[in-house]
């Protein structure tokens, strides 16, 4: 177990390597590996453990009964997933988590995390505070996605998302963390329709796009407010 890596994650921030080692034993930590395409969590199942991604990437997805897929999040090393459902172990999951590339996950028992151990150690309290902060950040990310998918047109959704990325990264030239298909899933639109709209925006001189690299031109005045 790479304790130095764990010390740099948001979950274990502020804890020493010795404290992290103690907590891993207390939380029933278990490492597992997953191949690309493996479903780590199925919608409808319940869980008592949350995952901390040690390597690789995973996608959080929602699928309806007709097979239509909507990507809610795309996570890399150091991020956690499943914590909300692990805190409510009787609540069936509404999403699936899929390994988008070979991944290694550290599983932690959230029940043990939320109920402080008999020693009432300070580092346990920091762990709970860190988990609360992570949950708050995820709520903000979900709120942003709601705003990005609120416009009725594909162009409106693109303007909302790209304007946020520009403001977040401090300039009109930037990279986004999503592939074209992932962007379509995130904005809940058809990929071909998304590509067509990007083509129109290129021809109109609104932007330049090369895979996940964008340069914006002549942005509307009201599109750079950060939510």
One Martini backbone bead per residue (centre of mass of N, CA, C, O) as a GRO file, in nm:
protein
  227
    1UNK     BB    1   0.094   0.038   0.025
    2UNK     BB    2   0.062   0.383  -0.064
    3UNK     BB    3   0.080   0.621   0.173
    4UNK     BB    4   0.169   0.876   0.019
    5UNK     BB    5  -0.067   0.883  -0.172
    6UNK     BB    6  -0.293   0.896   0.042
    7UNK     BB    7  -0.191   1.171   0.172
    8UNK     BB    8  -0.284   1.328  -0.112
    9UNK     BB    9  -0.565   1.288  -0.051
   10UNK     BB   10  -0.867   1.409   0.049
   11UNK     BB   11  -0.936   1.191   0.265
   12UNK     BB   12  -0.620   1.198   0.409
   13UNK     BB   13  -0.590   1.475   0.481
   14UNK     BB   14  -0.368   1.555   0.756
   15UNK     BB   15  -0.229   1.274   0.770
   16UNK     BB   16  -0.026   1.048   0.869
   17UNK     BB   17   0.115   0.753   0.794
   18UNK     BB   18   0.048   0.620   1.066
   19UNK     BB   19  -0.252   0.697   1.072
   20UNK     BB   20  -0.333   0.560   0.809
   21UNK     BB   21  -0.254   0.273   0.889
   22UNK     BB   22  -0.457   0.255   1.122
   23UNK     BB   23  -0.718   0.312   0.954
   24UNK     BB   24  -0.710   0.075   0.757
   25UNK     BB   25  -0.759  -0.139   0.975
   26UNK     BB   26  -1.029  -0.013   1.085
   27UNK     BB   27  -1.171  -0.008   0.774
   28UNK     BB   28  -1.117  -0.269   0.606
   29UNK     BB   29  -0.905  -0.271   0.393
   30UNK     BB   30  -0.932  -0.329   0.023
   31UNK     BB   31  -0.782  -0.460  -0.263
   32UNK     BB   32  -0.872  -0.409  -0.618
   33UNK     BB   33  -0.900  -0.535  -0.949
   34UNK     BB   34  -0.978  -0.393  -1.284
   35UNK     BB   35  -1.094  -0.417  -1.586
   36UNK     BB   36  -1.179  -0.307  -1.871
   37UNK     BB   37  -1.539  -0.273  -1.835
   38UNK     BB   38  -1.590  -0.312  -1.554
   39UNK     BB   39  -1.837  -0.360  -1.309
   40UNK     BB   40  -1.836  -0.231  -0.991
   41UNK     BB   41  -2.126  -0.104  -1.008
   42UNK     BB   42  -2.469  -0.169  -0.978
   43UNK     BB   43  -2.764  -0.089  -1.040
   44UNK     BB   44  -2.949  -0.174  -0.731
   45UNK     BB   45  -2.736  -0.198  -0.540
   46UNK     BB   46  -2.565  -0.248  -0.238
   47UNK     BB   47  -2.357  -0.073   0.019
   48UNK     BB   48  -2.072  -0.039   0.272
   49UNK     BB   49  -1.866   0.063   0.053
   50UNK     BB   50  -1.600   0.255  -0.053
   51UNK     BB   51  -1.411   0.405  -0.317
   52UNK     BB   52  -1.056   0.426  -0.390
   53UNK     BB   53  -0.859   0.546  -0.641
   54UNK     BB   54  -0.535   0.434  -0.734
   55UNK     BB   55  -0.600   0.351  -1.042
   56UNK     BB   56  -0.714   0.485  -1.309
   57UNK     BB   57  -1.058   0.477  -1.444
   58UNK     BB   58  -1.398   0.602  -1.390
   59UNK     BB   59  -1.752   0.566  -1.450
   60UNK     BB   60  -2.053   0.744  -1.398
   61UNK     BB   61  -2.370   0.584  -1.463
   62UNK     BB   62  -2.681   0.612  -1.654
   63UNK     BB   63  -2.954   0.377  -1.715
   64UNK     BB   64  -3.204   0.280  -1.907
   65UNK     BB   65  -3.427   0.040  -2.035
   66UNK     BB   66  -3.318   0.128  -2.344
   67UNK     BB   67  -2.989   0.203  -2.311
   68UNK     BB   68  -2.953   0.483  -2.217
   69UNK     BB   69  -2.672   0.701  -2.167
   70UNK     BB   70  -2.537   0.873  -1.868
   71UNK     BB   71  -2.278   1.079  -1.773
   72UNK     BB   72  -2.179   1.200  -1.447
   73UNK     BB   73  -1.874   1.081  -1.422
   74UNK     BB   74  -1.500   1.121  -1.411
   75UNK     BB   75  -1.247   0.925  -1.255
   76UNK     BB   76  -0.947   0.940  -1.071
   77UNK     BB   77  -0.691   0.933  -0.890
   78UNK     BB   78  -0.809   0.984  -0.543
   79UNK     BB   79  -1.093   0.920  -0.584
   80UNK     BB   80  -1.432   0.883  -0.487
   81UNK     BB   81  -1.694   0.622  -0.441
   82UNK     BB   82  -2.009   0.539  -0.287
   83UNK     BB   83  -2.051   0.702  -0.013
   84UNK     BB   84  -2.356   0.757   0.001
   85UNK     BB   85  -2.451   0.454  -0.005
   86UNK     BB   86  -2.275   0.357   0.237
   87UNK     BB   87  -2.435   0.551   0.440
   88UNK     BB   88  -2.699   0.398   0.284
   89UNK     BB   89  -2.723   0.057   0.280
   90UNK     BB   90  -3.049   0.040   0.183
   91UNK     BB   91  -2.978   0.200  -0.078
   92UNK     BB   92  -3.020   0.188  -0.394
   93UNK     BB   93  -2.857   0.224  -0.675
   94UNK     BB   94  -2.872   0.468  -0.957
   95UNK     BB   95  -2.584   0.368  -1.042
   96UNK     BB   96  -2.291   0.312  -1.231
   97UNK     BB   97  -1.957   0.159  -1.218
   98UNK     BB   98  -1.689   0.197  -1.460
   99UNK     BB   99  -1.410   0.078  -1.613
  100UNK     BB  100  -1.224   0.271  -1.851
  101UNK     BB  101  -0.978   0.133  -1.712
  102UNK     BB  102  -0.750   0.000  -1.556
  103UNK     BB  103  -0.812  -0.077  -1.201
  104UNK     BB  104  -0.758   0.042  -0.860
  105UNK     BB  105  -0.918  -0.044  -0.544
  106UNK     BB  106  -1.010   0.101  -0.232
  107UNK     BB  107  -1.178  -0.043   0.033
  108UNK     BB  108  -1.424   0.114   0.263
  109UNK     BB  109  -1.580   0.131   0.570
  110UNK     BB  110  -1.822   0.362   0.650
  111UNK     BB  111  -1.934   0.278   0.923
  112UNK     BB  112  -1.654   0.301   1.067
  113UNK     BB  113  -1.617   0.603   0.995
  114UNK     BB  114  -1.887   0.727   1.138
  115UNK     BB  115  -1.794   0.543   1.385
  116UNK     BB  116  -1.619   0.602   1.635
  117UNK     BB  117  -1.376   0.490   1.797
  118UNK     BB  118  -1.286   0.419   2.124
  119UNK     BB  119  -1.033   0.625   2.109
  120UNK     BB  120  -1.101   0.901   1.979
  121UNK     BB  121  -0.937   0.997   1.741
  122UNK     BB  122  -0.838   1.268   1.559
  123UNK     BB  123  -0.802   1.133   1.272
  124UNK     BB  124  -1.096   1.045   1.248
  125UNK     BB  125  -1.220   1.329   1.239
  126UNK     BB  126  -1.071   1.418   0.980
  127UNK     BB  127  -1.196   1.206   0.795
  128UNK     BB  128  -1.490   1.304   0.819
  129UNK     BB  129  -1.436   1.593   0.722
  130UNK     BB  130  -1.331   1.510   0.443
  131UNK     BB  131  -1.589   1.365   0.350
  132UNK     BB  132  -1.770   1.615   0.362
  133UNK     BB  133  -1.613   1.783   0.155
  134UNK     BB  134  -1.648   1.589  -0.081
  135UNK     BB  135  -1.957   1.598  -0.086
  136UNK     BB  136  -1.979   1.902  -0.144
  137UNK     BB  137  -1.829   1.900  -0.417
  138UNK     BB  138  -2.028   1.704  -0.557
  139UNK     BB  139  -2.274   1.885  -0.537
  140UNK     BB  140  -2.156   2.106  -0.717
  141UNK     BB  141  -2.113   1.930  -0.969
  142UNK     BB  142  -2.412   1.858  -1.002
  143UNK     BB  143  -2.513   2.147  -1.034
  144UNK     BB  144  -2.353   2.210  -1.289
  145UNK     BB  145  -2.486   1.994  -1.468
  146UNK     BB  146  -2.768   2.108  -1.452
  147UNK     BB  147  -2.693   2.376  -1.591
  148UNK     BB  148  -2.570   2.248  -1.857
  149UNK     BB  149  -2.863   2.085  -1.919
  150UNK     BB  150  -3.091   2.308  -1.927
  151UNK     BB  151  -3.066   2.372  -2.201
  152UNK     BB  152  -3.235   2.292  -2.504
  153UNK     BB  153  -2.973   2.327  -2.653
  154UNK     BB  154  -2.667   2.233  -2.757
  155UNK     BB  155  -2.536   2.510  -2.761
  156UNK     BB  156  -2.613   2.593  -2.475
  157UNK     BB  157  -2.453   2.363  -2.338
  158UNK     BB  158  -2.177   2.432  -2.453
  159UNK     BB  159  -2.153   2.722  -2.348
  160UNK     BB  160  -2.172   2.651  -2.052
  161UNK     BB  161  -1.931   2.452  -2.032
  162UNK     BB  162  -1.702   2.619  -2.174
  163UNK     BB  163  -1.724   2.869  -1.995
  164UNK     BB  164  -1.648   2.731  -1.734
  165UNK     BB  165  -1.369   2.627  -1.823
  166UNK     BB  166  -1.248   2.903  -1.885
  167UNK     BB  167  -1.285   3.021  -1.600
  168UNK     BB  168  -1.139   2.791  -1.444
  169UNK     BB  169  -0.859   2.822  -1.639
  170UNK     BB  170  -0.810   3.135  -1.727
  171UNK     BB  171  -0.916   3.098  -2.041
  172UNK     BB  172  -0.975   3.047  -2.400
  173UNK     BB  173  -0.752   2.822  -2.358
  174UNK     BB  174  -0.822   2.462  -2.343
  175UNK     BB  175  -0.880   2.168  -2.158
  176UNK     BB  176  -1.071   1.884  -2.143
  177UNK     BB  177  -1.161   1.577  -1.954
  178UNK     BB  178  -1.311   1.495  -2.231
  179UNK     BB  179  -1.442   1.325  -2.459
  180UNK     BB  180  -1.671   1.333  -2.699
  181UNK     BB  181  -1.852   1.112  -2.574
  182UNK     BB  182  -1.843   1.217  -2.283
  183UNK     BB  183  -1.966   1.493  -2.347
  184UNK     BB  184  -2.233   1.388  -2.454
  185UNK     BB  185  -2.312   1.239  -2.195
  186UNK     BB  186  -2.296   1.482  -2.001
  187UNK     BB  187  -2.509   1.659  -2.188
  188UNK     BB  188  -2.727   1.471  -2.308
  189UNK     BB  189  -2.629   1.390  -2.612
  190UNK     BB  190  -2.569   1.341  -2.929
  191UNK     BB  191  -2.277   1.299  -3.088
  192UNK     BB  192  -2.344   1.392  -3.378
  193UNK     BB  193  -2.488   1.653  -3.290
  194UNK     BB  194  -2.245   1.771  -3.148
  195UNK     BB  195  -2.051   1.777  -3.392
  196UNK     BB  196  -2.229   1.957  -3.569
  197UNK     BB  197  -2.231   2.203  -3.377
  198UNK     BB  198  -1.925   2.245  -3.372
  199UNK     BB  199  -1.903   2.299  -3.675
  200UNK     BB  200  -2.077   2.556  -3.677
  201UNK     BB  201  -1.903   2.715  -3.470
  202UNK     BB  202  -1.654   2.720  -3.644
  203UNK     BB  203  -1.776   2.863  -3.898
  204UNK     BB  204  -1.864   3.117  -3.703
  205UNK     BB  205  -1.604   3.172  -3.504
  206UNK     BB  206  -1.637   3.068  -3.191
  207UNK     BB  207  -1.431   2.819  -3.249
  208UNK     BB  208  -1.180   2.581  -3.155
  209UNK     BB  209  -1.130   2.216  -3.230
  210UNK     BB  210  -0.917   1.948  -3.077
  211UNK     BB  211  -1.079   1.746  -2.934
  212UNK     BB  212  -0.991   1.864  -2.602
  213UNK     BB  213  -0.922   2.132  -2.759
  214UNK     BB  214  -0.982   2.487  -2.689
  215UNK     BB  215  -1.097   2.789  -2.868
  216UNK     BB  216  -1.231   3.096  -2.796
  217UNK     BB  217  -1.470   3.319  -2.966
  218UNK     BB  218  -1.679   3.555  -2.915
  219UNK     BB  219  -1.819   3.568  -2.642
  220UNK     BB  220  -2.075   3.590  -2.470
  221UNK     BB  221  -2.125   3.803  -2.206
  222UNK     BB  222  -2.315   3.574  -2.028
  223UNK     BB  223  -2.099   3.302  -2.016
  224UNK     BB  224  -1.879   3.376  -1.756
  225UNK     BB  225  -2.035   3.264  -1.530
  226UNK     BB  226  -1.977   3.113  -1.219
  227UNK     BB  227  -2.132   2.839  -1.037
   0.00000   0.00000   0.00000
